[in-house]
Amino acid sequence: MNLSVILPTYNESGNIIELIRAIMENIPDKYEYEIIVVDDNSPDGTFKLVEESFTDNPRIKSILRMQDRGFAKSIRTGIENSKGERILVMDTDFTHDPGEIPKLLHVSEVYDLVSGSRFCPGGNMQDTKHYLASLFYNWFIRIIIHTQVQDNLGGYFIAWRKRINLLPFDKIFFGYGEYFFRLLHYAQKNKLSIVEIPTCYNVRKVGSSKSNFVKMLFTYTVAAIKLKINL
């Protein structure tokens, strides 16, 4: 199998069906793929909706997580239960544009890990305030952990399974969005080839964000400092 798409969900019933269909439309015909929805027991019925909507499509698989839940752990579960040679991870609220999938796939022919970036030349974000706050905070993260990547919190990426499996999952996949700069750090440390391509991050289509900015700022800063100490 060429490709596994990992979609971590929590209360995304308003987005997930349209997103899955958009992903299927944007994966080039030459790819054999699976789409894995990993749901953290959403009270809005996201898991059941996916199950009922794609009963007859074996390419769409869903996993229900009842214990030890969390965003990064859901991504790990998806990766560990996938079969594709390449693994694509994206958010499920349409901030990550499915239209970028062909470009990510094309560039990943050459690189171990390809990240859709808001901050490399040509990248952008529809929410200007969020863009500026994320830009400044990314500078801060780069100073602390000396990453060469410009967008350390994007989370829209594709990687080769045989290369990403070399990384220490226990040290990466926990918490929320901070998992991504840990992933990049260990990928860089293990000499994976990494490249960023410009991507525009959209505003959420339906529902409300689960992010708490103040809490995230504290949590991510602590995570970056811990990573710095252990360098």
C-alpha positions as CSV (number, residue, x, y, z in Angstrom):
1,M,0.0,0.0,0.0
2,N,1.4,3.4,-1.0
3,L,-0.3,5.8,1.5
4,S,-2.0,5.9,4.9
5,V,-3.8,9.1,5.9
6,I,-4.1,9.6,9.7
7,L,-7.0,11.7,11.0
8,P,-7.1,12.3,14.8
9,T,-10.6,13.4,15.8
10,Y,-12.5,14.8,18.7
11,N,-15.9,16.3,18.2
12,E,-15.5,16.8,14.4
13,S,-18.8,15.4,13.2
14,G,-19.4,18.6,11.3
15,N,-16.2,18.3,9.3
16,I,-15.1,14.7,9.0
17,I,-17.3,13.4,6.3
18,E,-16.7,16.3,3.9
19,L,-13.0,16.1,4.8
20,I,-12.7,12.4,4.0
21,R,-14.4,12.9,0.6
22,A,-12.1,15.9,-0.2
23,I,-9.0,13.8,0.7
24,M,-10.2,11.0,-1.6
25,E,-10.7,13.5,-4.4
26,N,-7.2,14.8,-4.0
27,I,-5.2,11.6,-3.8
28,P,-3.8,10.9,-7.3
29,D,-5.2,7.8,-9.0
30,K,-1.9,6.0,-9.0
31,Y,-1.9,5.7,-5.2
32,E,-3.4,2.8,-3.3
33,Y,-4.4,4.3,0.1
34,E,-6.2,4.0,3.3
35,I,-7.7,6.7,5.5
36,I,-7.7,6.0,9.2
37,V,-9.9,8.0,11.6
38,V,-8.7,7.8,15.2
39,D,-11.4,9.1,17.4
40,D,-11.0,9.9,21.1
41,N,-14.6,8.8,22.0
42,S,-16.2,12.1,20.8
43,P,-19.4,12.9,22.5
44,D,-20.8,14.3,19.3
45,G,-20.8,10.9,17.6
46,T,-17.9,11.4,15.2
47,F,-16.8,7.8,15.3
48,K,-20.3,6.4,14.7
49,L,-20.9,8.9,11.8
50,V,-17.7,7.7,10.0
51,E,-18.6,4.1,10.6
52,E,-22.1,4.5,9.2
53,S,-21.1,6.8,6.3
54,F,-18.4,4.5,4.9
55,T,-19.6,1.1,5.7
56,D,-19.1,-0.1,2.2
57,N,-15.7,1.5,1.6
58,P,-12.8,-0.7,2.9
59,R,-10.3,2.2,2.4
60,I,-11.9,4.1,5.3
61,K,-11.1,2.7,8.7
62,S,-12.0,4.0,12.1
63,I,-10.5,3.4,15.5
64,L,-12.2,4.3,18.8
65,R,-10.0,5.2,21.7
66,M,-11.6,4.9,25.1
67,Q,-8.6,5.1,27.4
68,D,-5.3,7.1,27.7
69,R,-6.7,9.6,25.2
70,G,-5.0,12.6,23.7
71,F,-4.2,14.2,20.3
72,A,-0.6,13.0,19.9
73,K,-1.4,9.6,21.2
74,S,-4.2,9.3,18.6
75,I,-1.7,10.1,15.9
76,R,0.6,7.4,17.2
77,T,-2.3,4.9,17.3
78,G,-3.1,5.7,13.7
79,I,0.5,5.3,12.6
80,E,0.9,2.0,14.4
81,N,-2.3,0.6,12.9
82,S,-1.6,1.7,9.4
83,K,0.0,-0.2,6.5
84,G,1.1,2.5,4.0
85,E,4.7,3.0,2.9
86,R,4.1,6.7,3.4
87,I,2.1,8.3,6.3
88,L,0.2,11.6,5.9
89,V,-1.0,13.3,9.1
90,M,-3.4,16.3,9.0
91,D,-5.9,18.1,11.2
92,T,-9.6,17.4,10.8
93,D,-11.1,20.9,10.9
94,F,-10.0,21.9,7.3
95,T,-7.2,24.2,8.6
96,H,-5.0,21.8,6.6
97,D,-6.1,22.0,3.0
98,P,-6.6,18.6,1.3
99,G,-5.7,20.3,-2.0
100,E,-2.1,20.3,-0.9
101,I,-1.9,16.5,-0.8
102,P,-0.6,16.0,-4.4
103,K,2.2,18.4,-3.7
104,L,3.2,16.7,-0.5
105,L,3.2,13.4,-2.2
106,H,5.3,14.6,-5.1
107,V,8.0,16.2,-2.9
108,S,8.1,13.1,-0.6
109,E,9.4,11.1,-3.4
110,V,12.8,12.8,-2.6
111,Y,12.6,13.6,1.1
112,D,12.1,11.5,4.3
113,L,9.7,14.0,5.8
114,V,7.8,16.8,4.1
115,S,6.1,19.5,6.2
116,G,3.4,21.9,5.0
117,S,4.7,25.3,6.4
118,R,3.0,28.6,7.0
119,F,6.3,30.4,7.4
120,C,8.6,29.4,4.6
121,P,8.4,31.6,1.5
122,G,4.9,31.3,0.0
123,G,3.3,30.0,3.1
124,N,0.4,31.8,4.9
125,M,-2.6,31.6,7.2
126,Q,-6.0,33.0,6.8
127,D,-6.3,34.1,10.4
128,T,-3.8,37.0,10.6
129,K,-3.7,37.3,14.4
130,H,-3.1,33.6,14.8
131,Y,-0.5,33.7,12.0
132,L,1.5,36.5,13.8
133,A,1.3,34.9,17.2
134,S,2.4,31.5,15.8
135,L,5.2,33.2,13.8
136,F,6.7,34.9,16.9
137,Y,6.3,31.8,19.0
138,N,8.0,29.6,16.3
139,W,11.0,32.0,16.5
140,F,11.1,31.4,20.2
141,I,10.9,27.6,19.8
142,R,13.7,27.7,17.2
143,I,15.9,29.6,19.5
144,I,15.4,27.1,22.3
145,I,15.8,23.8,20.5
146,H,17.9,25.0,17.5
147,T,15.6,23.4,14.9
148,Q,16.3,24.3,11.3
149,V,12.5,24.1,10.5
150,Q,10.6,27.4,10.3
151,D,7.1,26.0,11.2
152,N,7.5,23.8,14.3
153,L,3.8,23.6,15.2
154,G,2.1,23.0,11.8
155,G,1.4,19.3,12.0
156,Y,0.6,18.8,8.4
157,F,3.2,16.4,7.1
158,I,4.0,13.2,5.2
159,A,6.8,10.8,6.0
160,W,8.2,7.5,4.9
161,R,7.2,4.7,7.4
162,K,10.6,3.0,7.3
163,R,12.3,6.3,8.3
164,I,9.8,7.6,10.9
165,N,9.8,4.2,12.6
166,L,13.5,4.9,13.5
167,L,12.3,7.6,15.9
168,P,11.6,7.1,19.6
169,F,7.8,7.2,19.7
170,D,7.6,7.2,23.5
171,K,9.6,10.5,23.6
172,I,7.4,12.2,20.8
173,F,3.8,11.2,20.8
174,F,2.2,12.6,23.9
175,G,0.5,15.9,24.8
176,Y,-1.1,18.1,22.1
177,G,0.5,20.0,19.2
178,E,3.9,20.2,20.9
179,Y,4.5,16.6,19.7
180,F,5.3,18.1,16.3
181,F,8.4,20.0,17.4
182,R,9.6,16.9,19.2
183,L,9.0,14.8,16.1
184,L,11.1,17.3,14.0
185,H,13.8,17.4,16.6
186,Y,14.3,13.7,16.7
187,A,13.9,13.5,12.9
188,Q,16.7,16.0,12.6
189,K,18.8,14.2,15.3
190,N,18.4,10.9,13.4
191,K,19.5,12.6,10.1
192,L,16.2,12.3,8.3
193,S,16.0,14.5,5.3
194,I,13.4,17.2,6.0
195,V,11.9,19.9,3.7
196,E,9.2,22.4,4.1
197,I,6.8,23.4,1.3
198,P,4.6,26.5,1.4
199,T,1.1,25.9,2.6
200,C,-1.8,28.2,3.5
201,Y,-3.6,27.2,6.7
202,N,-7.3,27.9,6.5
203,V,-9.8,28.8,9.2
204,R,-11.9,26.1,10.8
205,K,-15.0,25.2,8.8
206,V,-17.4,24.0,11.4
207,G,-17.3,23.8,15.2
208,S,-15.0,25.4,17.8
209,S,-11.3,25.0,18.4
210,K,-10.2,22.8,21.3
211,S,-7.1,24.9,21.8
212,N,-6.6,27.2,24.8
213,F,-3.9,29.7,23.9
214,V,-2.6,30.5,27.4
215,K,-2.5,26.8,28.4
216,M,-0.8,25.9,25.1
217,L,1.8,28.7,25.5
218,F,2.7,27.4,29.0
219,T,2.6,23.7,28.0
220,Y,4.6,24.1,24.8
221,T,7.2,26.3,26.5
222,V,7.8,23.7,29.2
223,A,8.0,21.0,26.6
224,A,10.6,23.0,24.6
225,I,12.7,23.6,27.7
226,K,12.6,19.9,28.6
227,L,13.7,19.0,25.1
228,K,16.5,21.6,25.3
229,I,17.7,20.1,28.7
230,N,17.8,16.6,27.2
231,L,19.6,17.6,24.0
